[in-house]
Amino acid sequence: MIKIKNLSKKFGSTLSLDDVSIEFHQNDSIALMGANGAGKTTLIRSILGYYHPNTGSVLVNGLDPIKERQEVLKNISFVPQLPPPIKLSIDELIDYIEGSANVKREQILHYANEMKLDIQFNMHKSFFKLSGGMKQKLLIAIALAGESNIIIFDEPTANLDPKARDDFYRLLDRKQNNKILLFVTHRLEEVEALVNREIYMDFGKVVSDEKI
Amino acid sequence: MKNLWLIAYLDLKESIRAKWFLVYSLVFGGLIALFFIVGVTESQVMGFSGLSRLLLMYIQITIIILPIFILITTVRSISGDRDNHILEYMLSFPISLKQYYWGKVIGRFITVYLPVVFAMLIAIIYGAIKGAEIPWAIFFLYTGLLFALSSAFLGIAFFISSFVKSSEVALGIAFFIWIFLLAFIDIALIALMMQQRFNEELIIGIALMNPMEIFRVAAISLFDPELTVMGPVAFYILDTISQMFFVLLSIVYPVLVGLLFAFLGFRIFTKKDLV
């Protein structure tokens, strides 16, 4: 469970999160929407423990993501909006994930295969040299391979072709039970079939929160 | 602990593949090769000859270029990762900030230190093959001094990297620090300060605080302290402080400076927003 209470975050004079209080429970599958600058990314980064809040608190399964980041992040998988230009080879990246998050290599290979990504052939290639779609598929495979009970997707299908999107939805459908899935998206129709809760943010506030 | 070495190992592998590392290694290896090609070991100037002269020339050039190389290649280590969202992804895994930061420091230290020592080692091996006398005392002193200088500037670079938001700013600060410290070695500003009759304790104090000046003076400390090429402050230091004490100081002090800045950088890294 994620419990956010009176969370505010300022960057200079810009208030990015304004007294946000919200809870996410097991089996919640949430579409987090809002215009650019609404505070969506700040909210997920606060959950991941990247930001020190000005006021308020974030608790993930009762733990503070800044003070107990390792314990908290054991239960979170994250797929960023744009795959970062990581210079490591895929093999080295998997080594890092195996070592740090205890995710099994076979599981990553399995989900990569399910996403129709020929990972074996590209194992010694630098991650940043893969195409945008391939990178995104690999990041999705890594997120699904973990045993985390919270998965955060920031515009996960932005780089995917329709076939890969279908693979992604199919795999998610299987992994949905007893988890919190949080999709940051601009297009509700892309995740509509997967979500049971819609949250709209604007000017750093939650302006609407509906179960569907 | 396992993750610390994993980060160090991955950073080392990533750095070795980078173009800057190739240039970096070629510069230091090329310097040694150039010295041999132009016959530095066969010539004699002001009492220096053979491998001693070669190593002395190498270290004099290293004083200038090693700090800036370390600063510009390392200063973007964390700030660059922050800039292009690598940090956001890599830190979404359950790795402690301590392991991430110090792993990066260790990996980068090996990357910057080994090529400069290898270049000297190649000089020694090549010199031995050609039958030259090996100046072991100078070699070991320079190995220690390069370790100390690398530590100092690596710590400063990580400190800068931990608080700047963009890598362009980090580069700007790195250049400023390099120019500033370069200006305070006694061939430049300190000579000017003496001319302007500044208090000598102040001048010596400033000189001793500068890791580049300490490195420079220590590098020539095994030679004749009467040499005028040393500069006024170097002469004063070597004339006042015992050689053994100064050599120890020249290794311990820059290492402490590096550790201090690296720890400050770590404090900032953990206390500030990560991305």
Interface residues (C-beta under 8 A of the other chain):
Chain A: R45 L48 G49 Y50 Y51 H52 R69 Q70 E71 V72 L73 K74 I76 S77 F78 P80 L82 P83 P84 P85 I86 K87 L88 E92 D95 Y96 I97 G99 S100 A101 S126 L139
Chain B: K2 N3 L6 I7 L10 K13 E14 R17 A18 N84 H85 I86 E88 Y89 M90 L91 S92 F93 P94 I95 S96 L97 K271 K272 D273 L274 V275
